[in-house]
Amino acid sequence: MGGPARLLLAAAVASPVVQASVSVQQSDALVNANPIRKVVTMLQVMQKKVEAEGAREQELFEKFMCYCKNSGGALQKGISDAVTKVPQLGSDIEEAEAAAVQLKEDLKSAQTDRSAAKAAIAEATGIRAKEAGAYALESGDLKTNVAALNKAITAIDNGMAGGFLQTDAANVLKKAVLSSAVIMDADRQDIMAFLSNDASYSPSSGSISGILKTMNDEMSKSLASCTSEEESAIASFEQLVAAKKQGGAGSHSRD
């Protein structure tokens, strides 16, 4: 194909592209040449931006309203609960103040009771000491006298009265006979004559043994009685001390 032919063919192929380019250029030229169209296009672009911003603002507004609704409800509930609790709190405060006053009174009373309990225990301890001393003295004398009586009775019943009269027990028995309030004067004289080994007046050994046995029975009963009283006094003292300690201490700490 010759040169002219190739040129014609290339022109024919390129003519649609050239035509399209010319058409776009003409359209742009028309737009650029038409100011109203340019304004319309700008307004359309601005409208889309405004619509997008409005959609975002509407979303933010809805979120804010939801937050306000939820927060407002919780706040209102908190206020309502607080209003309901205020009277109860006032009542609780009054009860606590009354309880504090009562506790102070109880503490003062407990301190007074404890002081009184200590004084009562001290007094009871002094009395108990005196009672214990009196019991020791009385029971000691009774035990000594009963022992001497038993020795005298055994010696007389075995025919060994003479040997008994030489013992310390005979002197103890003399004192017991002289101080005894349970024997008659005639019996007292017979026993003293026997213990003194008075040859001018010698009562029968059987009579003396009977009198001594009667004395022994009476003194043994007296010893048992005073021992029982002492045991009872000890138990009463211990109960009193325990009660005073418990009542005086109460629920408070002890010294």
Secondary structure as UniProt FT lines:
FT   HELIX           3..33
FT   HELIX           35..157
FT   TURN            158..159
FT   HELIX           161..164
FT   TURN            165..166
FT   HELIX           168..179
FT   HELIX           185..195
FT   TURN            196..197
FT   TURN            199..200
FT   HELIX           205..249
FT   TURN            250..251
//
